[in-house]
Amino acid sequence: MQRALFIKIAIIFAVMAGIGIALTMVQGTVNERSAFHDEAVRSIAADSVGAQAVAGPVLVLPYVEEYDERVETDTAAGRKSGTEHRSEERRQFVFPDLLKAAGSMDTDQRYRGLHRVLVFSGAYAFRGEFVLPGTAAIAPRHPDGRIRLGQPFVALGIGDVRGIRNAPSLVFGERTLNFEQGSGLAALTAGVHANVELDQVREPRRVAFAFDLNLDGIERQAFVPIARANEFRLRSNWPHPQFAGRFLPAPRERRIGPDGFAAAWLVSSLATAAQREFVAAENAPPKDGLHPASLESFSIGFIEPVNIYTLADRATKYGLMFVALTFAAFFVFEILKRLPIHPVQYALVGLALTLFFLLLLSLSEHVRFGVSYLAAAGACIALITYYLRFVLGGWWRALGFGAALATLYGALYGLLISENNALVLGSLLLFAVLAAVMVATRKIDWYRIGKDSE
């Protein structure tokens, strides 16, 4: 390879490496702004309420088993036998046989500076029934054990009780009971509970229950299907839900449109380990408690349709490809038209391409991403086209490069908004560019390039 050509290619790669450093700095700015947004979410959650989850209701039957245990002790006179009175506190959990919940969630927005956070207000009506085993079904674990019943209660675990907007009451059978602070549980400590009269649970029977719950939260609402048969029907005015967790809505019970969504979850206890996880957590509670969403659950996320920081980060990752394609086009132009382009001119155009990504990030924090992309791309294309008018010696050549850049920016936008097809679109774009370069340089005698410079 001729010496002059080798030096020019080395200089171009050096300039490209410098542009790569600038792109890395831009990507660092994107990550920093994304961290600021996450901090805004945490700040609002700390000041008001966080992501929500509901587990229950569960009927808790506390009891004490008393028994006498035979013990032997060593004395000066020899081994002596006797009995000691012992007692153990236990709980029996009765899960609903049927749990139905219907509710709506209206969304709103809160701001921390430039950062927007989605909040929601949920209004839920819970209905169902317990199949009570009766207190006589509580069997002692020791042969001579005696059962002494405690205060039964219905527990409801809630992720963040600060979001409760009403004073809910529980209709249990024929009686109306007031919920009190604290779940009364060992693991799911956050929540509410309602004390039940002992005569209501003494005999085996079916007991219907009902309560209404108004609950605010941020970005996500989760429910634990704790009953034998669970049916949740939820709707919202938010048109971009994210269904997550262990269970998705029933396929024929889901509708998403511009006016919001409506979905239903039908979950059997045969399909979930929520009851076993609940009992295991209560028997061996974690030191810092357990969030209801840690159990098998499903959730609805209220997400922005376009996460500007994710898209800006993805766009920046294509930045070096943009620069490489532009520099390759310049180099081919130099060879075909024998019009030398100075490395400084390479660098200035590369910096203009890099500035696009910073403009995109800053503008998208104020206006919609699509508008921001169009404004940033338009500004950079106009600047580069105007500059190339003098570098390439004519408007037609500059406009040709400007049209090519516009095509690249359009292709990048397609990559960003079509995440599922990003690989195939990127592959087709690179193939098209390579094909164009090969066609344009098919008649070049590379051995003769640069001989006049030697």
Helices and strands as residue ranges (DSSP letters): H 3-47, E 52-75, E 78-94, E 98-112, E 115-132, G 135-137, E 146-149, E 153-158, G 161-163, E 169-172, E 175-178, E 180-181, E 191-195, H 198-201, E 205-218, E 220-224, E 229-236, E 241-245, G 251-253, E 255-257, E 260-268, G 269-271, H 274-283, G 292-294, E 298-302, H 308-317, H 319-337, H 343-364, H 369-391, H 395-417, G 419-421, H 422-440, G 451-453
